[in-house]
Every structure is written in structure tokens, then in C-alpha cells.
């Protein structure tokens, strides 16, 4: 049985999930916050639950919508099959490597998801500032266009941050679009250092 989580969203501040100090990071500026700090929600009720393997197909559908909203280009392809298989595998087992929270859709038609927030835990060598060596990365926050403006992205991301905190994660990273940046900043994410990346495929071609 899938446990359903009903979260009432009052006008006043309520306590967010967690209870463990977490450093939330986007665009690389260090700023420690606590996961249980007050967060303001809009009125209403959101029904959500943890993601499980059978959600893999819908998670990939939402991921494709996320890329479409980012660059205006729909990009179907074989990556969807691989992504679905990977999501199904990483969400399985008693201690899944992938964590996520979803909001089931209530529109007519086939069963579907309205929104999701997905992330993974990365283990690195411990350091003085991060003795657990456990870092979180959020990479799949998306709401179906039919359900936008209802607070689903905030609610699922808050739940995911709580999942990270329960696993001893001390910093959470993500890449924010311009449109989503205000949401993440309101959750405590800030810039940290200068992000650099290297596409190894181009490096191999160059050599």
C-alpha cells in the first residue's frame, strides 16, 4: 500500500520537514539554513506521496515537459526508455538511491502525476564542514501545465528536503532556471562558488 500524505496549507507559517541542519545551495553561494525553519504556504490542501518504481514512466513524462519549458523544444527519444529503466531501478529496494515525492493528478483520463520533485544522495569523502560526506542533488522538479500555480513544486521540494535531512545530508545542490529561481531562494537556496563543468565527449573529440 502506498502511503498518502495530506498536507494542509494554512495562511500562517508552519514548520517545514526535517530537523537536521542542511545547507541548501543553488548557483553556488554558501548559506546554511535549518530544514525545520518556518515556511509560508498558501491556503488549501495538497495530497502527495513518496515516489515508487511504478511511477517511472510518469516521472520521465514530467521530465520531458521540464526540458520543454526550459528551452521551448520538445525532445523525445531513446533517452526516455533509458531514463524510465533507471528511475525504476533506483527507486526500488528498502533504501532507494533515488528519492522523490509526487502529487497524483485529478484531471480526467488515464491516471497520471501532476507534479514531482526528485533527487539523489551522493557520497563523497567527509570533510570538516561536511563530516557525513553525504550531499543531495535535486534534478527533476516539474509540474504538469494543467496543475501549475497550486504550490505543488514548493510542497514536493520541501518534502524532498526532509528526505535528504533524514539521511544525514548536509548540503543540497540544484541548477535553477530563471523562472524557478525565486522559489528556490524562498526555500533558502543561494549561490555558492563558481560552477564549472566539462563535457568529456567534446574532450575526447578534441584529442
N, C-alpha and C positions, 0 to 999 in steps of 0.2 A: 504494500500500500504506500502510495506517495503522500508524504505529509504536506498538507497545505498550510501556508502561513497567511493569516489575515492581519493586516496592519492598518489600524485606524489612524487617519491623518488629521489631527485636530489643528485648530488655529494656533494654539500656544506651542512653545518649544517643548520637544520631548527629547529623551535621551536616545542617541543612536546606538548601534550594536557595539560589542567589543568589551573593553575593559583592560586592554594591554596597550602600552604606548606604541604608536605606529607612526612612522614618518611617511607622509604622503607626498609624492613628487610628480610634477609634470614640467616639462621644459627646463628641468634641472636647476632649481634653486632650493637649497636645503631649508626645510621649515618643519620642525617636529610639532605634531599635534597628538591629542589623545582620541582614540576611536569612540569614546563614550561622550564626547562633548555634545552640547545641545545642538540640534539641527531643526530648522523651521520647515514644516511641511504645510501643504495646502489641505483644506478640508476634503473629506471623502474616505473611501476605503479601497485598498489595493489587495488583491488576492495573489499571492505568489508562492512559489515552492522552489526547492533546490532542483537543479537540472539533473537529468539522469540519461543513460545511454540512448534510450528510445527517442530523446529529443534531438539527436544528432542532425537529422535531416532538416528540421526547422531552424536549428542554430545556424546551419550553413545558409539557408534561405535568408535569414536575417543578416548574416554576414555579407551576402551579396548585395542586399539593399543598403547596407552601411557603405560599401565601396561606391555604389551608385550615387548616394547622397554626397559623398566626398568629392568625386570628380566628374559627376554627370554622365558617366559612361557605364553601361551595363556590360559585364564581362563574364558570361557563362563559359564553362569549360571543364576540362578534366580535373581541375583543381578541386571542384566541388565534390567529386567522388572521393578523392583522397582526403579532403577535409572532413567529410562525413565519417569515413572509416576511422580517422584519427580521433575525432571527437568521441565516437562510440567507444573506442578502446581506452582513452584517457579518463573517461567518466565512469568506467567500470571498476568494481572492486570495493573493498571496505575502506580503503584510504586512497581515493582517486587523485591523480596528479593534476587534474583539471577541476576547477570549482566554478560554479555558476548558479545564478538564480534567474528564474523566468516568470513571466506573467502570462497565463493562458489567455488566449483571445476569446471574446464572446460574440464576435460577429457571425453571421450565418455562413454556412458552407462547411467544408471539412475542418476537423479540429486543427488548431494552429496556435502558435505563440504570438503574443502581442509585443513582447519585449524581452530582452535578455541582457545580462552583464556576466561576462566570462573572464576568468583569469587563471593564472598558473603560478605555482610556487617554484622558485629557483633556489638551489642550494649552492652557495659559494663558500670559500674558506672564511671562517669567522674573523672578525676584525674588532678592535677596541670599541668602536661605535655600534657594531652590529654583532654581538657575541654569538647569536644563534646561527649566523650565516644564511638566514632564510629571507629571501626577498620576493615580493609579489609583483606580478605584471598583469595589468588589465589590458585586454586587446580586442574585446568584442562587445561593446555596449551599443545596442541598436534597438530602436522602436519601429515597428511597422507603421507606415504613414497613416494608416487608419486610426491609430491609437495615440498619436503624438499630442503633447500638451496636457497629459494626465499625471505627470510626475513619475512615470514608470522607470525612466532612466535613473533618477535620483534614488528611488526606493531599492531597485535591484543592485545599484552600485553600493549603497550603504550596507546592504546585506552581504555583499561580496567582501567589503572591507572587514566586516565582522568575522567572516570565514577565515580571512587572512590572519586576523589578530588571534583567533583561537589556535592557529598553527604556529605561533611564535614568530610570525613575520614582523620585521622591524622597519621595513621601508617598502612602499608600493610605488611603482612607476607606471606611466602610460604615455601615449602620444595623443595629444588633443588637437582636434580641428578648431578653427576659429569659432565656429558656431557652438561647439561643446565646451570650449574653454571656460566660460563663465560658470557653468555647472560645476566643473571640477574644482575651480578656485573656491567656490562656495563650500565645497566639502573639505577644503584645507590643502588641496594640491597647489604647489607653487613651483617656480623654476629652480633648477639645480644644475650647476656647472654648464659645460658646453657639449651637447650631444654630437658625437662623431660616429659615422658608420662606414663600412667598406663592403661593397658588393664583390664577393670573391669570384663570381662568374666573369666580371669585367677584368679583374686582375689576371685570371687565367688566360683570357683572350689577349691581353696586352703582352704577356710574356711568351 
